């Protein structure tokens, strides 16, 4: 028995009247993962081969049009097998190739995330022990249809190369980074790289904003896409927010029976709906025709020459707003947690959410109380290389990075401790992020303002307000200690932001230390 991976360019059905017809439009240009045969034949390289295959759920014979990638053995009689191991009609869903596009932005955005983004790109900042964007990649691998992931942004290629290589090796999936020549916005990048996205003619593709933290229900969205729109229209992921916070997001008014989006408004001035844009989309290639219309409509005529001031386009204002009420956009409302990661405070909140998710999805990642180990309270993830004194107390909601050293009597709660930091004896870390290579002296106290939601409002989300209030004073938030900072013993740093490589010899409260 031989097994072979092939690319299927088109499926056709040969009925009894000898007429050829499309078997189903949803499995055109799909990937056939495995074909097995006991009597293979030789096929030359790059030839168009025709052969039949038995289908276990119908009496008709399917005719496959397959272009060989190289000289190989082609089976005469094959049985369909998907990447999930299913056959027949159960395999059809998984035979379709899809792609995922993750919008990673660039150094020109995410300024509210500083000083954390001064050392690493924001999408690569570790949350709950994994880079922010890795949570999305891992979710994409749960949908076997997705065969390629494209990252779009303005970071230099060299900045993302190592991460892309590591993710390809870990998840065994094609990942490519495409650098924009200039910031193109959430829709402009899609349109600019439309040929790359459509290469291989995927049946549909996901689009993710990388600063979203949620359960990423890609399998459920795809099922909703096929059942509700037969895979022909677009789907947006929605979540609920209270009336006040909804004004800060794109709001979706839907038909409760069909889930069609009747109206979409980006950051409305008055209340429209408590269903908001969650930053995940499922498009078909038809979206590029609409983006082309948007692109053309923003061209201007000057002295007989058509000019365009910018190639940037926004998904919300330039595309989604015009799709309401057209029957082309539907909303899938998620039920799990959701948050945006705009600033350091929201990163710590996202850390808490992902750690709680590990409790059910991957409990092996969480630390537990063991003989001779530190005391663990709640959800805590510790890198295997970290050295923690048995008298230290960690948790709840703590991540400890690679080669971190935590000395005796230290207390760490609601915190992210990044790689190679040293927490000396009897230090206390609360509601804070401690940067790479920091040294916190003995009996020091680093404390921020807790980023908690209103427990009486089930629709509340974390506020992503700016650093300063209307009076110019620092808003209460977590404390952030930048890379390489040294805090001398017996000092307090409360509700402050410390830029990298500072040597603190005094107490600070409600300040930004430049």
N, C-alpha and C positions, 0 to 999 in steps of 0.2 A: 504494500500500500504506500503510495507516494503522496506527499502533501505539497502544495504550491500556493504562493500568494500572487494574485493577479489583479490588474486594474480593469474594471468593467466599465466600458464607455456607454453602453446602452442595453436595455433589456427590451426584448420584443417577444411577442407571443405568436406562435404558429398554430392557428386553429384548423379545424377539419376542412375548411374551404380553401386552405392554402393561402389565405390572406394574412399579411403581416400587420400587426397593430401593437401599439405600446401596451406593455403588460400593466404598468401603473406608473404615473408620472412621479410618484414620491420616491421611487427607487432608481431614477435615472442617474447616470454618472456616479454610481455608488462603488464602494470598495468591497470586493468579495474576499473575505479574509482567508478562507481555505477551500481548496477543491481537492477531493480525493478520488483516486482512480486505481483500478487494478490493471488497466490496459492503456498506458499512455502512448502518445505518438510524439515524434520529434517535430518542433515548429521552428522555422528560421527567425532570426532576430528582426524585430520591428515590422512584422507582418500582421495583417488583419486576419485573425483566425475565426472560423465559424465552427461551433460544435454545440451539440444538444446536451441538455442536462435534465435528469428526472426531478420532478417537483412532487413532494410527498403529499401535497394538499389539493392537487387538482389533476384532472385527467389529461389536460393539454400539455404539450411539450414546450418548454421555454427555449428560445434561441438566443445564445449569448454572442455578442460582438466584443471580442477581447483583443486588445493590442498588447503584444508581448513586450516587456521591458528589456529582455535579453533572450538568448537562446536557452530554451528550457523544455521540459517535458509537459505536454498538454494532455489532460485526460480526455478520453472519448465520452465517458459517461460519468457525470459528477453529481454529488449530493451537496446542496447548499449547507454551509456551516458558518454561522456568524462568529464574531470575536467573543461572544458570550457563551459559545458552545451550543446555541440553540439551532434548530433546523426548521425548514419549511416556513410557514407563515409567521411563526414566532421569531424567525431570524430576520424578517423583512425590515423591522424597525432599526435593527442594528447594522444592516447592510448599507444604510445611507450614510454618506460622508457629510460631516459638518465641520465647522471651524469655530474658534473662539477668538475674539479680539479684546485685548485688555488695554485700556487707555491709561498710560502711566504718567502722562504729563511731562514735566521737565523742571529744571532748576528755577525757571521764571515763576513757577506757581508753588504753592505750599509754603509761602513765607511765614505763615502763622505756626508752622511746625518747627521753626528754628528755636533753639540752636541744634536740635536733633538732626535736622536735614543738612547741616553744614558738613558733616562727616560722611554720611551715606545718603544716597537718593532716598527720598521719602518712601517710594514703593518697596525698598529693601530694608526698611526699619523693622527690627524683630518685634512682633507682637505675639505673646504667648509662646515664644520660642521659635517662631518661624517668620520669615520676611512677610510683610503685609500682603504682597502679591502672591505669595506661595499658597495662601489659603484659597485664593481663587483658582489657581492652577490645580490644586488638589481636588477642588469641587468639580472642575471640568473633566477630570479623569474618571469620575463616576458615571459619566454618560459616554458609553462606548462608541457612539456615533462620532464624537469629536476626535478627529485625526490630526489636527494641527492647531497650535495656539500662536497667535501673532501679538506681539507687544508693540504698541505705537507710542512714540514719545520723542522728546527733543534732547534727551540725555545722549552724550557721546556713546558710540557703539562699544568702545573699550570699557566704559563704566558698567555696562550690562552684560558683557560677554561671559564673564566667569559665572554669574548667576544663571544665565541661560544654559550654559553647558552642564552645570550641576543639576538643574531641573530636568533636562532631557535624560540624563543618566538615571535619575531617581525614579522618574515616572514613565520612562520609555515611550515618550511621545514627542513629536516634532514641535519645537518651539523656535520661533525666529523673532528677532528684534528689528524693527524698521524705524530708522531715525527720520523724523520730519526735518525739512530744511529750515523751517521757521515754525513757531507755534501756530497750529492750524485749528485749534478748538476741538470740541468733542465730535463734531461732524466733519470738519475739514480734513482731518487725518483719514477718516474712513473713505472719503471721496478721493483723496490724493492717492491712496494705496488700493484703490478699487480693483485694479488688475491683479494684485497679489492676493487679495481676499477672494476674488472669484476664480483664481487659478484652480483647475480641477473641477470647477462648476459645482460647489457644494450646494446641497439642497437648502441650507439655512445656516446662519451663523449668529452666535451670541456676541454681545458687546457688553463689557463691564467697565464701570468706573472703578479705578483701583483703590480709591479711598473709601470704599464701602465695606462695612463689616456686617456680615449676616450669615445665615446657613447656606445661602446660594442654592436654592432648590432647582437646579438645572434639569434634573430628570422630570420633576413635576411640571416645570414650564414647558418642556418639549412635549410631554403628553398632552397638556392643555392646548398647545399649539396645533397638534395634529387632530385632536378631537373637536376643538371649537372652530378652527379656521381651515381644517384639512391641509395644514402646512402652507397655506398660500398667503396669509396676511402677517401682520407684525404683532408682537406681544411685548408689553412693558411690565416689569415687576413693580407691584405697588405694596405699600404698607400704610398703616394708619397712624395719624398723629393728632394731637389735640388742636383745637381751632386756632389758638395763638401761634403755635409752632408751625402749623401747616402753611402759614403765610410766607415762611422762609424757604419753601420748596416748590417744585412744580406740582400743581394740584390737578387731580384727575376726577372728572365727573363721568360716571359710567352708567350704562344701562344695567340694572341689577339682574335682569333675566338673561341677557346675552353676554354681558361683560364687555360689550363694545364701548370704547371711549367716545363719549359724546362731546366732551369739551376738555381741552388741556390749556392751562394757564401757568406760565412760569412766574413764581413768586408774586401772586396777586395782591392787590392792595386791600381787598375785602375777602371775606371767607367764601370759598367756592365749594370745597369738599375736604373731608379729613383723610382722604386717600391721596398719598403723595408718591412721587416718583422715587423709587428705591435704587435707581442707578444701574439696573440690569435690563438688557433688551434682547429680543430675539427677532432678527430680520431675515428676509429673503433678498435675493439679488435685485428685486424690484425697487428696493430702497435707493439704489444708485441712480435710477431714472428720476426719482424725486429730488435727490441731492443735485443732480445736473440742472434741474429746473431752478432750484434755489441759487445755484452758482450763476446761472445765466441771468436771473432776475436782479442780481446785485451788481451786475456789470453796468458801467456808466458810459455814455457816449460823449466824447469831447473832441472837437475839431475833426469829426469824421472817423476817429479811431476809437475802438472799444477798449476801455481801460477798466481795471479792477484794482481798487486800493488795497485789498487784502484777500487772501485765500481762506481765511478762517471762517468757519461756520459752527454754529451751536446746535446740538441736537434738540434742546428744549425750545428755543425761540425760533429757529429756522426750519425745523422739520416737524416735531411733534405737535406744535401749536396748530399747524395746518391740517393735521390728520384727524382731528376731532370731528365726529359726525360723518366721516366719509366711509365708514365700514372697513377701513384698512388697519385700524389699531385696536387691540384688545388688551385688557389688563388682567394679570394674574395676581391675586392678593395673597401675600405670604402671611403665615401665622407666627413664625418664630421671631427671634430677636433681630434688631436692625439698628445700625448706627453709622454715622459718617466719621471719618478720621481726618479732622481738619487741623487740630492743634494737639499739643502734648496731652492736655487733659482728656481729650477724646481717645487718644492712643491708650492711655491707662484704662479707660472704661472698656475699650475694645479688648484689651488684654484680659479683663475680668470675664467678658462674655465668652471669649474663645476657651478660656480655662474651664469655665462651667460646661461648655460643650464637650470638652474632652472627657468629662465625667461619664458620659453615656457612649460617645463615639470612639474614644481611644483612651480608656482609663490607664493603660500602661504608661502613658506619658506623664502621669501625675505622681508626685512623691507621696510616700506613706510613712507613718511612724514605724521605725525599726529599732532593734536593739543596738545601742551605741550611736544612733544617728540623732540629728536635731529634732526638736518637737515641731510637728507639722499640724497646722490648723487650716482646714478647708482646702481649697484648690491651690496647689503649688506645683510648679514645674521647675526642676533643677537640672542643669546640664551635667552630664556624668563627670566632667573634669573639674567641677566646682569643689572647693574644700570648705566644709562647714563644720564648725565646732559643735559637739553634741549638746552644749548648753545653750546654743542659739535657738530662738523661736521664730518660725516663719509662717506667714499666712494670716488671714486668707488672702487669696488673689495676688500671688507673688510669682514672678519669673526670675530665675537666677541664671545668668549667662555663663559662657565658657571661661574656665580658669578664674572664676571669681573666688575670692577668699573672704570668708565671714568668720570673725574671731569670736571668742567666748562671750557669752552674755548678750550678744547683739539681738535686737528685735527688729524684724522687718515685716511690714504689713502694707497691703495695697500698694505694691511697688514693682518696678522693673529695674533690675540690677544688670547692667550691660557688661560685656566681656572684660575680664581682667581687672575689674574694680576690686578694691580692698576695703572691707568694712571692719574697723578695728574694735577692740574690746568694748562692750557695753554701749555701742552706738545704737541709736534709734532712728529708723527710717519709716516714715508714714506718708502715704499718698504722694509719692515722689518717683521720679525717674533719675537714676544715677548713671551718668555717662561712662563711656569706655575709659579704662585706665585711671579712674578716679581713686583718691585715697581719702577716706574719712577717718579722722583721728578718734582716739578713744573718748568715750563719753560725749561724742557729738550728737546733735539732734537735727535731723533734716525732716521737715514736715510741711506738707501742703494742705490746701483746703480740699476736702473730699468732693469728688465729682459724682454726686448721687442724684438719682431721679426722684421726683415727687412720688412717694409710695402710694398716695391716694389717687393718682392719675394713671390709669393703665395705658393710656395712649401717649404718655410723656416720652420725649427723647432728650438726649443730652444736648444742652445748649452749646453752640459753636460760636459764641460771641467773641469779639475782639479782645485783645489783651487789656485795653484801657476803657474806662467808662467815659461818660460825657464830661466829667470834671478833670479828665487827664490822669486819674489815679489808676493804679493797677487793679484789675478785677481779681477777686479771690479765685485762685486756681491751684493746681498742684505745683509742687516745687520741681524744677528741672535743673539738674547739675550737668553742665556740658562736659565734653571729653577732657581728660587730663587735669581736672580741677583737684586741688589739695585743700581740704578743710582741716584746720588745725584742731587739736584736742579741745574738748569742753566748749565748743561753739555751737550756736543755734542759727539755722538758716530756715526762715519761715516764709511761705508763700512768695517765693522769689525765683527768678530765672538767672542762672549764672552761665555766662558764655565760656567757651572752652579755655583751658590752660590758665585759669586764675588761681592765685594763692590767697586763700581767705584767712585772715588773721583777726577778724572781728565778727560780731553778730550782725545778721541782716534780717530785715523784715519788710515785706511788701516792696521789694526793689528789684530792678534789673541791673545786674552787675556787669558792666561792659569792660 
